[in-house]
Amino acid sequence: MTSPTAHALPLLSGRRDNRKRKEMVAANLQQRTFPWRSLGLAQMSLWPWLGVSGDAENARARQWIGTGRGSGLDPLQPAPEGAELLQHYHEPVLCSEILHYLQPTATSFILDATLGGGGHSELMLQRGAKVVALDQDPVAIAYATSRLRAHAGRFCALRGNFRRFPELLGEIGVASFDAILADIGVSSWQLDDASKGFSFMHDGPLDLRMNPDGPMTAADVVNTAAEEELAHIFFESGEEPHARRIARAIVKERAVNAIRTTLELARVVESVSPRKGHRHPATLVFQALRIHVNDELGALQDFLKAAPHWLKPGGRLAIVSFHSLEDRIVKRAFQHYATEFNDRPEWPEPRRNPDHLLRVLTRKPVEPTDEEVKANPRSRSSRLRVAERLPSP
């Protein structure tokens, strides 16, 4: 797969070419030719910590020069707009439970696949672990990098979707982890920021992209998708029982006026699906659009296909989900990796599962305590599942 920075740097290999590449990156940084929105792989050749792991399989990563910056962002460029305002970006959930299962120590090398505000990464760093983190939102990376500056020598953040972590980390020579964590919820700041369009509590553009450079907004979907497609999105990604009725109302409204803001869409939904109880009738529609625009379920499936293979024997994979669609995917993936033999009616006998890599540690998903829900109501729907990599045969 082509490197995100291939357009800026020629393809080089070998020690001499690596040195040449570093010189080119440094020159580009001095000339400010890497914008802060770039993925940051070129900068990574300059900034990861020195000696990321003592393992032979990760030895190539130690070739990279480290200065403890590790943000994946050009320090010569200003921080993304809004980063300085995030006093409380996101309160991490299930912290004690995650620590219990992942047990980070000073010898741990951990992937935080969904950095967000950096709360979970901070938990690991405070216990001496080295952490590589990913996020597709540049504001999240800028905020978390600033928040975790005290741990810069053991922390590195890259911009990118967690579904692409094998590509992103393979380029810097990382091969395996002691633990991998993914919290696939939406950050509180994203929900509260009207300009992101994640919430209909305040009016804002109907955007819903986690990656601001993504090609498609929710407004694009709402105003161009066929009625049948809208109904399918609302039902499959939101489990909305009135999907067809809502899709019909949207198509009727957009024939007169384009639907461009969150409150405009919420009003259309509410007009054909009156409020019942405490939940706003547009809740599942917004969830469905967010999942569709960001291909969240596809990204989760891609991540789960790769993650077990990146664990060291005894390493642990922890996934925090926030609704049944996500949790169902995680549960089924864990079941697949934990099954030693597969059997089908047409087979004469069971066959060994080539993907038998994990042992499930949480028979049922771990839920937040009453105390946590009281302190952080948004943690209410969080669910944690954990599995452990089996010893090598």
Helices and strands as residue ranges (DSSP letters): H 14-30, H 41-44, G 56-63, G 83-85, H 95-102, E 109-112, H 119-126, E 130-135, H 138-147, G 149-154, E 155-159, G 162-164, H 165-170, E 177-183, H 188-192, G 194-196, H 218-224, H 227-238, H 243-254, H 262-272, H 283-294, H 296-306, G 307-310, E 311-321, H 324-338, E 341-342, E 351-352, E 358-360, H 370-375, G 377-379, E 383-389
